[in-house]
Amino acid sequence: MHPDFRNGVRAALPLLLGVVPFALVSGVAAVGAGLTLVEAMGLSVVVFAGASQLAVLELLGQNAPLAVVILTAAVINVRMVMYSASIAPYFRPLRRRWKVLLAYLLTDQAYALSIAEYARTDDTDRRWYYFGIAVTIWVVWQLATVAGIALGANVPDRWGLQFAVPLVFLTLLVMALKDRETVAAGVVGGGVAVAGAGLPLNLGLVVGALAGVATGVLVERRADR
């Protein structure tokens, strides 16, 4: 096993405390939406994006039109475009099949941990470090989703598994707040996203992300001046 792959697996382990309940919630929600085991696992494997999976399941449970379901998932996952643009330069020398695989495995956690490591040192094999994180999260997510499907609606509300969703993202956010620019981007982006929570198709998330990026850029330019 490549040493940087092992390092990636090790780096991902603390986040699994949030990933597992998140995936359990997703599996339980799939049962609640009336999906079969094959359908629920197909959604988990093909989409592999927790926030959009939960939104899709909620809409399916409400018998929303398929076009609305697909559009909602796409809007929520627009942030992956920004992640891709940011991390792509590190993978430019790789062959296409590697790029396709790494793109499929892209998650908030894999992106945040990898970018932090790349900024810290140039000694890491970037492909294998990212792969170690991403594969670990993928495997644990699928297994925990199966467990959630098996549990179905038998998970007690007092377990509070829903809290795992914001907990994972709060952990990543705190790790990313390193300087004035990132703090400004986080505060503005989070504030706008919360204020726009009532917008249709979860557009508040996209608007918040764009506002955060714009704020970070403006603060950085002012600092350079």
C-alpha positions, 0 to 999 in steps of 0.5 A, spaced: 500 500 500 502 506 498 504 510 504 501 516 502 494 512 501 495 510 508 496 517 510 490 519 506 486 513 510 488 516 517 486 523 515 479 521 513 478 517 520 476 522 524 471 525 519 467 518 519 464 519 526 460 524 522 459 521 515 457 514 518 450 517 521 450 522 515 449 515 511 445 512 516 440 518 515 440 517 508 439 510 508 433 511 513 430 516 508 431 512 502 426 507 506 421 512 508 421 515 500 419 508 498 425 506 495 427 498 494 434 496 496 436 496 489 434 503 488 436 506 494 443 503 493 443 505 486 442 512 488 447 512 493 452 509 488 451 513 482 449 520 486 454 519 492 453 526 495 449 526 501 446 533 501 443 532 494 441 525 496 437 527 502 434 533 498 432 528 492 429 523 497 425 528 500 422 530 493 421 523 491 417 522 497 413 528 496 412 525 488 415 531 485 416 531 478 422 528 476 425 534 472 425 538 479 428 532 483 434 532 478 434 540 477 435 540 485 440 535 485 444 539 480 443 546 484 446 543 490 452 540 487 454 546 483 459 547 489 463 541 486 464 545 480 468 550 484 471 544 488 474 541 481 476 548 479 480 549 485 483 542 485 484 540 478 491 543 477 494 538 482 491 532 478 493 535 471 499 530 469 495 524 471 492 520 465 484 521 463 482 514 467 485 517 473 482 524 473 475 520 471 475 516 478 478 522 482 472 526 479 467 521 481 470 520 488 470 528 489 466 530 496 467 536 501 471 532 505 476 529 500 477 536 497 478 540 504 483 535 507 487 534 500 487 542 499 489 543 506 495 537 505 497 540 498 498 547 501 502 544 507 507 540 503 509 538 496 512 532 499 505 528 498 503 524 492 497 528 491 494 522 487 494 517 492 493 521 498 486 524 495 485 517 493 486 514 500 481 519 503 476 519 498 476 511 497 475 510 505 469 515 505 466 512 499 466 505 502 464 507 509 458 511 506 456 505 502 456 500 508 453 505 513 447 507 507 446 499 507 445 499 515 440 505 514 436 501 509 436 495 513 434 499 520 429 503 516 424 507 520 426 503 526 432 508 528 429 512 534 429 520 534 432 520 540 439 518 537 439 525 533 442 522 527 440 528 523 445 532 527 451 529 523 449 533 517 451 540 520 456 537 524 460 534 518 460 541 514 462 545 521 468 541 522 470 542 515 469 549 515 473 550 522 479 547 518 478 552 512 478 558 516 486 560 516 486 567 515 482 574 514 480 572 507 477 565 509 474 568 515 470 573 511 468 568 506 465 563 511 461 569 515 458 572 509 457 565 505 454 562 511 450 568 513 447 569 506 446 561 505 442 561 512 438 568 510 436 564 503 434 558 506 427 559 504 429 560 496 426 555 491 430 549 489 435 550 495 438 556 491 440 559 498 446 554 498 448 557 491 447 564 492 451 563 499 457 560 496 458 565 490 457 571 496 462 567 500 467 567 494 466 574 492 467 576 499 474 572 500 476 575 493 475 582 495 478 582 502 484 579 499 485 584 493 484 589 499 490 586 503 494 586 497 493 593 496 
